Amino acid sequence: MLSRGIARYAAGLLLAAWIAVPAIAFSLTTFSSEREAQAHCPKDIVVWLNLPTMIWHYKGQRWYANTKHDAYACEKEAGASGARGTHNGQ
């Protein structure tokens, strides 16, 4: 019979694995050009996604295509991967 500590540890591992699965199951497709992204998702909005922070910017905003470690992506796919839009509109 397992001790309570081991049982709790095992339950915690199972919960952590269950929570992590949805994040791993979705793969975000990024593009080096706006044209490629728009061809991939013609009915969606193309955003400029800051990959380290997972924050996106819309065309016309200050940081759109103006940061270093980023790529173009489809807004819906970026949102599904855990990214979000900028809070201050820049």
N, C-alpha and C positions, 0 to 999 in steps of 0.2 A: 504494500500500500504506500502511495506517495505521501510525503509529508506536506503539510499545508503550504509551506514556502515553495517547494518544488511545483506543486499544483498551481499556485498563483503565478509563478514564473512561466510555466508552460502556457497558461491561459493568456498571459500578457503577450507572449510570442505569437500565439495564434491570432490575437486581436490586431497586433501590429502588422502581421502579414496580410490580414484581410483588409485593413485600411490602405496599405501600400499598393495593392493590386490595381485599383482603378487608375492611379497615377501612372503606373507602368504600362497599362493596357493601351493608352493613347499615345501615339507618336505625332509630334508636331512637324509639319513640313515647312521649311523655310526656303527662301529664294534670294538670289543675289540681285535680281532685277524686279522692278515693279511689273513689267510686262509678263514675266514668267508667273508671278503670283496671280495676276489677273486671269491668265489663261487657265490656271489650276482651279480657280474659284470665280467664274465669271459672274455669278449672282451675289457675291459677297463683297465686302469692303476690304481693300488691301490696307494693311497697317504696317508701320515701321516698329518692329518689336525689339526692345532692349533685352537681349538674352540673359545677361547676368541678373537683372532685376525683374524680368518678366512683366514689364510695363510697356504698353504700346502707345504710339502716337499716330494721329491722323494727318493726312496730307494737308498742308497749310499751317500746321502747328510748328512751333519753334524747333523742336528736336527731330522732326520727320526727316529721315535720311541724313541726319547731322550728328550721329554719335558713332563710336568706334566698333563696339562688339555687338552688332545688330544685324537684322535681316528683315526682308519683307515677308509678310505672312498674311493669311486670311483671318479676318477678325473672329469668325466663329470657331475656327480651329484653335486660334490662340486662346480664346476664352475657355474652350474645353480642356486645354492643357494647363489651366491654372493662371494664365496671364490676366491682366486687367488693364483698363485704360488709365491714362494719367488723371490725377485728381485736380490738378491746377490748369489743365488745358494747354500746357506747353508741350 
